[in-house]
């Protein structure tokens, strides 16, 4: 039931009339929206199921700024049930999962140069 709710919400995001909208969803993590302007790199990710939960790592790139990407995901992921952890980082939690978004190779400026984005979903550590 929770997965159905997430998929319905994802459909709403695709149809959103705002400037911040998803163009598509990751092929490796069907509940991870891809910001307009980002293209997922096929063959450069992994999916692994463990007893504790799934591990997904995928990469996308585009001619966007890190700031625009961060704003999009901070706003969009909350609509999909993810809660931001910390102020500066791009770490989110939802149920038993963690999502980290980072930029392993960042352009020198914020001028819209090509940027690489890494998305990692993993089981949330138990306290």
C-alpha positions as CSV (number, residue, x, y, z in Angstrom):
1,X,0.0,0.0,0.0
2,X,2.8,2.4,0.9
3,X,4.5,1.7,-2.5
4,X,1.2,2.5,-4.3
5,X,1.0,5.8,-2.5
6,X,4.5,6.6,-3.5
7,X,3.9,5.8,-7.1
8,X,0.7,7.9,-7.2
9,X,2.6,10.8,-5.6
10,X,5.3,10.3,-8.2
11,X,2.8,10.7,-11.0
12,X,1.6,13.9,-9.5
13,X,5.2,15.2,-9.5
14,X,5.5,14.4,-13.1
15,X,2.5,16.5,-13.9
16,X,3.3,19.4,-11.5
17,X,2.9,22.8,-13.2
18,X,5.8,24.3,-11.2
19,X,9.3,25.0,-12.6
20,X,10.6,22.3,-10.3
21,X,9.4,19.1,-11.8
22,X,10.7,15.6,-12.5
23,X,11.2,14.6,-16.1
24,X,11.5,10.9,-15.4
25,X,12.4,8.4,-12.7
26,X,15.5,6.4,-12.2
27,X,15.5,3.0,-14.0
28,X,17.3,1.5,-11.0
29,X,15.1,3.1,-8.2
30,X,11.6,3.6,-9.6
31,X,10.7,5.9,-6.7
32,X,13.6,8.3,-7.3
33,X,12.7,11.2,-9.5
34,X,15.2,12.7,-12.0
35,X,15.2,16.5,-12.2
36,X,14.5,17.9,-15.6
37,X,17.9,18.3,-17.3
38,X,19.5,15.3,-15.6
39,X,20.1,12.1,-17.6
40,X,20.7,8.8,-15.9
41,X,23.9,7.0,-17.0
42,X,22.8,3.4,-17.9
43,X,25.3,0.7,-16.9
44,X,27.0,2.9,-14.2
45,X,24.9,1.9,-11.3
46,X,24.1,-1.1,-9.1
47,X,21.1,-2.6,-7.3
48,X,21.6,-5.1,-4.5
49,X,19.1,-6.6,-2.2
50,X,20.2,-7.4,1.3
51,X,18.3,-8.9,4.3
52,X,18.4,-5.3,5.8
53,X,17.0,-3.7,2.6
54,X,18.0,-2.5,-0.9
55,X,21.2,-0.8,-1.9
56,X,21.0,1.3,-5.0
57,X,23.7,3.5,-6.5
58,X,23.1,5.4,-9.7
59,X,24.6,8.3,-11.5
60,X,23.1,11.1,-13.6
61,X,24.5,14.2,-15.2
62,X,23.5,17.4,-17.0
63,X,24.3,21.0,-17.5
64,X,22.8,22.2,-14.2
65,X,24.2,23.9,-11.1
66,X,24.6,22.0,-7.8
67,X,22.5,24.6,-6.1
68,X,19.5,24.1,-8.5
69,X,19.8,20.3,-8.0
70,X,19.9,20.7,-4.3
71,X,16.8,23.0,-4.2
72,X,14.9,20.6,-6.5
73,X,15.6,17.5,-4.3
74,X,15.0,19.3,-1.0
75,X,11.6,20.3,-2.2
76,X,10.6,17.3,-4.2
77,X,11.8,14.4,-1.9
78,X,9.7,15.7,1.0
79,X,6.6,15.1,-1.2
80,X,7.7,11.5,-1.5
81,X,8.0,10.9,2.2
82,X,11.8,11.6,2.5
83,X,12.9,13.8,5.5
84,X,16.1,15.9,5.2
85,X,18.8,15.1,7.8
86,X,21.1,18.0,8.6
87,X,21.1,21.5,7.2
88,X,23.9,21.5,4.7
89,X,24.1,18.0,3.4
90,X,21.9,16.1,1.0
91,X,21.0,13.2,3.3
92,X,17.4,12.0,3.6
93,X,15.6,9.2,5.5
94,X,12.3,7.5,4.8
95,X,11.1,4.5,6.8
96,X,14.1,2.1,6.9
97,X,16.1,3.7,4.1
98,X,18.7,6.5,3.7
99,X,19.2,8.5,0.5
100,X,22.4,10.4,-0.1
101,X,22.9,12.8,-3.0
102,X,26.4,14.1,-3.8
103,X,28.5,15.5,-6.5
104,X,31.7,13.3,-6.8
105,X,33.0,15.5,-9.6
106,X,31.8,19.1,-9.4
107,X,32.5,21.8,-11.8
108,X,34.5,24.8,-10.6
109,X,31.7,27.3,-11.1
110,X,28.0,27.5,-10.7
111,X,27.5,28.5,-14.4
112,X,25.6,25.4,-15.6
113,X,28.7,23.4,-16.6
114,X,28.2,19.6,-16.8
115,X,27.8,18.1,-13.4
116,X,27.8,14.5,-12.1
117,X,25.3,13.5,-9.5
118,X,25.5,10.3,-7.4
119,X,22.4,8.9,-5.7
120,X,22.8,6.2,-3.0
121,X,20.0,4.5,-1.3
122,X,20.9,2.1,1.5
123,X,19.3,0.6,4.6
124,X,19.1,3.0,7.5
125,X,21.4,2.1,10.3
126,X,19.7,0.8,13.4
127,X,20.3,2.8,16.6
